[in-house]
Amino acid sequence: MYFAALLARTPEGWEASDTELDDVETLSDLTDLAREASVDEDTVLVFIEQEDAWFGVVRVEGEDDPRIYVSDAAAAARSSYGEILTDELLGGDDDDAADELDALNLDGTEEGEPEAAGEDDMADSEAAPAGPLGDREILDDLGVSAKELLSIEEDGLMIIAEALGASEVLETVR
């Protein structure tokens, strides 16, 4: 089960809203969702958590590229929304090139020979390291240092929200 929320910075402080990720298939979709919640192109944080297995923070400011941090990349890579983040952090998902190569049958198997089940899944989880991945300084200017971010193990989103002074607004959407 996932929990996702948007924290938008406003002149009055942080505003939180829960968000449905059903229509999110790419990082661009997630970024667009965050930009829609932005007030005057100010900071929007997208919080995503999967049952205390991992959490991710995506920071969107104006038209700048999003900044991403994931607490446990290997765990995130095994989930649909976490995979969106880890693929981006690990250099993007080049499905088009892979699909073209597969169409040419250059995968090392003979015509009609079945591929081993789960090979792609195994490669994805091996590519994503166990532990934190991404921009460790994503929240430095907001009061959460890289060292503090790396030390968070459980209930990460609430700890971050407390440091930002947004725990009450986050709790209302939780």
Secondary structure, 3 states (H helix, E strand, C coil): CEEEEEEEEECCEEEEEECCCCCCCCHHHHHHHHHHHCCCCCCEEEEEEECCCEEEEEEECCCCCCEEEECCHHHHHCCHHHHHHHHHHCCCCCHHHHHHHHHCCCCCCCCCCCCCCCHHHHHHHHHCCCCCEECCCCCHHHCCCHHHHHHCCCCHHHHHHHHHCCHHHHHHHC
